[in-house]
Amino acid sequence: MPPHRRSVSLLAQDALLFPHLTVLDNVAFAPRVSGVPAAAARVRAEQWLDEVDALALAGRRPHELSGGQAQRVAIARALAAEPRLLLLDEPLAALDVSVAPLLRRVLRRVLADRTTLIVTHDLLDAYLLSDRLLVLEDGRVVESGPTEDVLRHPRARFTARLAGLNLIKGTLAGSGVTGPSGMHLDGTRKDGEGLVDGDPVAAAFSPTDVSIFLAPPAGSPRNNLLVTIAELEPRGDLVRLRSDDHHGHVISADVTPRSVAELDLYPGREVTYSIKAAAVTIYPA
């Protein structure tokens, strides 16, 4: 079947607008090649340019547009074809960080009632633009389901890393999970009323819920894990510590630069990661 009859539109990282056509003619191109009369195609193009806040650009050529403007026009061109399926391949990856949030809002609005497949490495795209999530690792599907469920309760370590969570997998033992190495982590059950000891479960917690101590703390119920710091990575106002817990788990913690200085944290140093049981969610794996 020839491309113009497949009812599929592709929007890639680059706008790929036709350089010899105006913005209006670029957007009108798809309906024109599908047989829509010229006047009707231009009306449809104007409607979609207005939808993505780009109608004022109708008379310009692609070389006169900024990256964000060109991508808005590319969205309008893809949608003007009125496809049954819209494919988005990293549509915001090439944009400046100040432009991407605005374009993400446009996509969220115009894609609300459309069948769309988005390929992305950006967690915000997943949260804001998708209803269902399918996670690929090394070419294989490792999990899928409603976006909120997959990112809140990942069952694969790869997904947990994408979601910014720590994940420990093992079997249920009392109020927590025990890993194959014998490491135990207490937590709070989620949707696990029918679970019994020995059932496969996963425990997830955020790096922001990890406190760092030079010696195991006393007090409220906590999970205390002896780890060796492997890496320190600045992340905005925080520093991400990646550490080995000596059981084969890489566990992340987010701390302030002040804490790094006060505790004299560096790769190779042994510290205690402390996580309150209330901050650990345990669910069926």
N, C-alpha and C positions, 0 to 999 in steps of 0.2 A: 504494500500500500504506500503510495507517495506521501511524503511528510505532511503536506498541507491537508491531507484527509484523515490523519491519525487522531485528531482532536486532543493532541498533547502539546503543551508548551514547555520550553526549557528556559530557565533563568539561571545563568551562571554567575561566577564571581565578577567577571567583566561584562559590562553592558552590551558590547558588541553591536552598537547601533550602526546603521548604514551611514557612512560619512557623507555621501552625496545627497542625502535626503534631509529635509527639515524634521524637527521633532514630530510635528503633526503627521507628516507623511510616513515616518518610521512606525508610528503607532497604527496608522491606517493600513499598513502593508498587509498584515495578516488577514483582516477581513476582506481586503481587495483580492488576494490570491485565492480565497475560498469562495469567491463569486459574488460578494456583496457589491452593489453599485457604488461608484466613486463617492457620490454625495452622501449616501448613508454610511459609508466607511469613515468619512471625515467626521460625521456627527458622532459616531461611536468612539472615534479617537479622541474627540474633544471631551466626551463624557468621562473616559478613563483618565485622561490627563487631569481633569478637574478632580477626580476621585483621589489621585495621588498628589494633589496640590502642585501640579506642574503645568497648568493651562497657560500660564503667563510665558512659558518657554516655547510655545507651539511654533513660532517662526524661526527659532534658532537652529543652527547646525550643531552636530555633536561636538565639534572642536571648541564650541563656545560655552560648553557646560562644565560644571564642576563634577567631581566623582559622584557626589551624592545626588546631584540633579540628573546625571546620566542614568544612575541606577533607578531613580524614580520613573524616568521615562521607559526604561527597560521593563519595569514592572507593568506599566500601563500597556506596553506593546504585547507582553505575554498574555495579559488578561483580555485585551481587545480581541484576541482570537476566540474568546469564550470557550476555552478548552474543557474537556471532561476531566482531564488530569493535568495538574501543574507540577512540574519538577523544579525544585529549587536546589541548586548545588552551591553551598556556601555563599548565599547571596549577599552577605554583609561583610565577608572576610576582607575584602579589598578596601573597605571604607575607613575613613578616619574615625577615631573613637568618639569624636563629638557629633558625627553625622549618623553613625549606626543606630543609636537609641531612637532618633526621630524616624528613621526609615523602618525600624522594627515596629513602631506604633502604627505606621501606615500599613505594613504587611499584616499585622494582627487584625486590623479593621477590614481590609479588602479580602482577606483569605478566610474570614470567619465561616462562611457557608460553602466553601469550595473544597473539593477533594485535592489534597496537596501532599506531595512527598518531599520532605526537606532533608538534605544531607548537611550535617553541621557538626562541628566540634565545640560549639559555643553553648554553654549550659543555659544562658539566658534565652537563646533561640528555642531550646528544648522546652523550657518552662513556659514561655510566653506564646509560642506559635504552634505547639502541638497538643493534640488530645491523647495520642498514643505514642509510645516510644519503643523503638527496636534498637538494641545495642549490638553492634558488631565488633568482635575482637578477632584479629587474624583471619578475617574472612568468614567467621562463623557467628551465628546468632547466639549470644550468651544469655539474653533474657529479653522479654517484651511484655507490654501491658500498658495500662493507663499511665500517663507521664508522671503524675503525682505519686502513684504507688511505686513505680520503678525507682524514682530518685529518692524517695523517702525511705524505702526499704529494699535496697539493692541486694541481690543474691549472688552477684559476682564481684570479685575485688576490682576488676576493671571498671565496672559501673560505679562502685563506691568511690573510686578515685575521681571519676568524672563528676560525681555529685559532691565531691569535697568531704566525704565521710570516711571514717575508719570502719573497717568491717572485720569481725572475727567470726569464723564459722566453726561449728562443732556440734555437740549434742547437749540437750537440756539436762541440767543437773540442779535440782532444787529451784532456786530463784535466779539461776544464771546459766551461762553456756561454758562448757568445758571443751577446749580444743584437743586435737589429736595428741599434742605434746603434753597435755595435762594442765596447761594454763587455764585458770578459771576467771570468769568475769561476771559479776552480779549485775542485774538490771531489772527493767520493768517489762512485763510481757505485753505484746501487742497482737490482738486477734489470735491468741493462743490458748483459749479456754480448754480445747480438747487435747492439748499437749500433755505428754507424760514423760517422765525421765527416760532419757535415751533417744528421744526423737531428734531428728536433725533440725537445728535452729541456727540463726545468725544473730549477731549482736552488732548494732551500729551506733556510733556516737560521733559528734562533731569535734574537729580539732580545737574549737574554741572552748569546749567543755573540759579540756585537759589542763590541769595545774601542774607546775613543775616544782619539785622539791629536791634538795640535796640529800635528804634522809626521809624515810617513810613517815608521813604525818599521822597524828592521832586525831580522835574526834569522831565526827559523823561517819556513817558507813561509807567506805570508799573502796574502790579498786586501786590497788597500788602495784604498779608494774615497774620492775627494774629494767631500764633500757640504756642503750649506748647511742648517743647522738651521732648520726651519720652525715647530716647536711643541714645547713641553715640557708634559707632562701627569703629575701625581703619580698613582702607582698603588701604593697600600700603602706598602711600605718602599722602593720604587724610583721612578724618574722615567723615563717613556717619552719618548724623543726621536723625533720624526718629521722626516725630512730628505729633501731633493731631491738626487739624485746627478747632476743636470744631463743625464741621459739619459732623463728621463721616468719614472724609478722613484722611488717614495716608500718609503724604507727606515727601519725602526724599530730603535731600540737601547734597552736597559734599563740604566740606570746608577744609582748611589747618589746621594742628595742631596749627599753629601760630594764626589763627583766633579764634580757640577754646579758646586759652589762653587770647588773647587780649579782646574778648567779654565776657569772663568768662561764657562760655556755659556749662550747666549741665542739667540733667534730672529734669523736673519740672519748668524750667525757661521759661517765655514767651518772645518771640521775634517776629519780623516781617520777613516773607519770602517775598522777592521781586523778581518778574520775569518779564522781559521785554515782552511785547506783541509779539514782533517779534520772541521770542524763543518758543512760544506756538503754536503748530499745531492743528488746528481744522478740523475734518473730519466726514463724516457720520458714525453714529453708527448703 
